[in-house]
Amino acid sequence: MDTRDLATLLLLAFCGYLAYRLIRWLWPIYEQRKELTTFEMLDRAIMSPMEEQQRQATKYGSRSRTLTIHLVNLGLLLAWMYYAPASKLVFWSLFFYQGIGFFVLNRAGVPTASDLTGLNMNDRLWLRLFHAWLWPAYLMHKFLQK
């Protein structure tokens, strides 16, 4: 394959991605076109990205909780990826730690169904991963309550 062909394929893929994003952004507004005037459609098109950013920032309840979940998961996963190649013991021990966390918290019902309402599969997995890192704290909390 020539470099010119590769550049053409990359340009085609980039244009396809931009078209997808544009249609995904404008489609809900297009669906409501019968009820809106032209200026209302323009106003919705301008406000739509800001509303989506607000929804993404508060998808786990509040901005601080969402930020905490993202930072903890990202930091621990990056640390795991950094230290895991050095030792198979580190990789497998943290893998089993996560597995135990998923099992224990699934039995305990954490996170609750109301916490998972409105989240897509990736966000649900991300939230469960956050809780699985902290499973010893949940067990300690349960034992101290009794």
C-alpha positions as CSV (number, residue, x, y, z in Angstrom):
1,M,0.0,0.0,0.0
2,D,1.3,3.4,-1.0
3,T,1.5,6.2,1.5
4,R,-0.8,8.2,-0.6
5,D,-3.4,5.4,-0.4
6,L,-3.0,5.3,3.4
7,A,-3.4,9.1,3.6
8,T,-6.6,8.9,1.6
9,L,-8.0,6.1,3.8
10,L,-7.2,8.1,6.9
11,L,-8.8,11.2,5.5
12,L,-11.9,9.1,4.6
13,A,-12.1,7.7,8.1
14,F,-11.7,11.1,9.6
15,C,-14.5,12.6,7.5
16,G,-16.7,9.7,8.3
17,Y,-16.1,10.2,12.0
18,L,-16.9,13.9,11.7
19,A,-20.1,13.2,9.8
20,Y,-21.1,10.7,12.5
21,R,-20.5,13.2,15.3
22,L,-22.4,15.9,13.4
23,I,-25.4,13.7,12.8
24,R,-25.4,12.5,16.3
25,W,-25.3,16.0,17.6
26,L,-28.0,17.4,15.3
27,W,-30.4,14.4,15.1
28,P,-32.4,15.1,18.3
29,I,-32.9,18.7,17.2
30,Y,-34.0,17.5,13.7
31,E,-36.5,15.2,15.3
32,Q,-38.2,18.1,17.1
33,R,-38.1,20.5,14.0
34,K,-41.9,20.6,13.6
35,E,-42.3,22.1,17.1
36,L,-39.4,24.6,16.9
37,T,-38.8,27.8,15.0
38,T,-35.5,28.4,13.2
39,F,-34.0,30.4,16.0
40,E,-35.1,27.9,18.7
41,M,-33.3,25.2,16.6
42,L,-30.2,27.2,16.5
43,D,-30.4,27.9,20.2
44,R,-30.8,24.2,20.9
45,A,-27.9,23.3,18.6
46,I,-25.6,25.8,20.5
47,M,-26.7,24.7,23.9
48,S,-26.7,20.9,23.2
49,P,-22.9,20.4,23.8
50,M,-23.0,22.3,27.1
51,E,-25.9,20.3,28.3
52,E,-24.1,17.0,27.4
53,Q,-21.0,18.2,29.3
54,Q,-23.1,19.0,32.3
55,R,-24.8,15.6,32.2
56,Q,-21.4,13.8,31.9
57,A,-19.9,15.8,34.8
58,T,-22.8,14.8,37.1
59,K,-23.5,11.2,35.9
60,Y,-22.5,9.6,39.2
61,G,-24.5,12.1,41.3
62,S,-22.4,15.2,41.7
63,R,-19.4,16.8,40.1
64,S,-17.1,15.9,43.1
65,R,-18.2,12.3,43.2
66,T,-17.8,11.9,39.5
67,L,-14.3,13.4,39.6
68,T,-13.3,11.3,42.6
69,I,-14.5,8.1,40.8
70,H,-12.6,9.0,37.6
71,L,-9.4,10.0,39.4
72,V,-9.2,7.0,41.7
73,N,-9.9,4.5,38.9
74,L,-7.6,6.1,36.5
75,G,-4.8,6.5,39.1
76,L,-5.0,2.9,40.3
77,L,-5.3,1.4,36.8
78,L,-2.3,3.4,35.6
79,A,-0.3,2.3,38.7
80,W,-1.3,-1.3,38.1
81,M,-0.3,-1.1,34.4
82,Y,3.0,0.4,35.4
83,Y,4.0,-2.1,38.1
84,A,2.4,-5.2,36.6
85,P,4.9,-5.9,33.8
86,A,7.7,-6.0,36.4
87,S,6.2,-8.9,38.3
88,K,3.6,-11.5,37.4
89,L,2.9,-11.8,41.1
90,V,1.8,-8.1,41.3
91,F,-0.4,-8.5,38.2
92,W,-2.2,-11.7,39.4
93,S,-2.5,-10.5,43.0
94,L,-4.3,-7.3,41.9
95,F,-6.3,-9.2,39.4
96,F,-7.6,-11.6,42.2
97,Y,-8.1,-8.6,44.5
98,Q,-10.4,-7.0,41.9
99,G,-12.2,-10.4,41.4
100,I,-12.8,-10.8,45.1
101,G,-14.0,-7.2,45.2
102,F,-16.5,-7.7,42.4
103,F,-17.8,-10.9,44.1
104,V,-18.1,-9.5,47.6
105,L,-19.7,-6.3,46.5
106,N,-22.1,-8.2,44.2
107,R,-23.2,-10.2,47.2
108,A,-23.5,-7.1,49.4
109,G,-25.6,-5.3,46.7
110,V,-23.1,-2.4,46.2
111,P,-23.6,-0.3,44.1
112,T,-27.3,-0.3,44.4
113,A,-29.7,-0.4,41.5
114,S,-30.5,3.3,42.0
115,D,-26.8,4.1,41.6
116,L,-26.7,2.3,38.2
117,T,-29.9,3.9,36.9
118,G,-29.3,5.9,33.8
119,L,-25.7,4.7,33.2
120,N,-24.6,2.9,30.1
121,M,-22.6,-0.3,30.3
122,N,-19.2,1.4,30.3
123,D,-20.2,3.8,33.1
124,R,-21.6,0.9,35.1
125,L,-18.4,-1.0,34.8
126,W,-16.4,2.0,35.8
127,L,-18.5,2.5,38.9
128,R,-18.3,-1.2,39.8
129,L,-14.5,-1.0,39.3
130,F,-14.3,1.9,41.7
131,H,-16.3,0.1,44.4
132,A,-14.2,-3.1,43.8
133,W,-11.0,-1.2,44.6
134,L,-12.5,-0.3,48.0
135,W,-14.1,-3.6,49.0
136,P,-12.2,-3.9,52.3
137,A,-13.6,-0.6,53.4
138,Y,-17.1,-1.8,52.7
139,L,-16.6,-4.9,54.7
140,M,-15.1,-2.9,57.6
141,H,-18.1,-0.5,57.5
142,K,-20.6,-3.5,57.5
143,F,-18.8,-5.1,60.5
144,L,-18.7,-1.8,62.5
145,Q,-22.4,-1.2,61.9
146,K,-23.4,-4.5,63.7
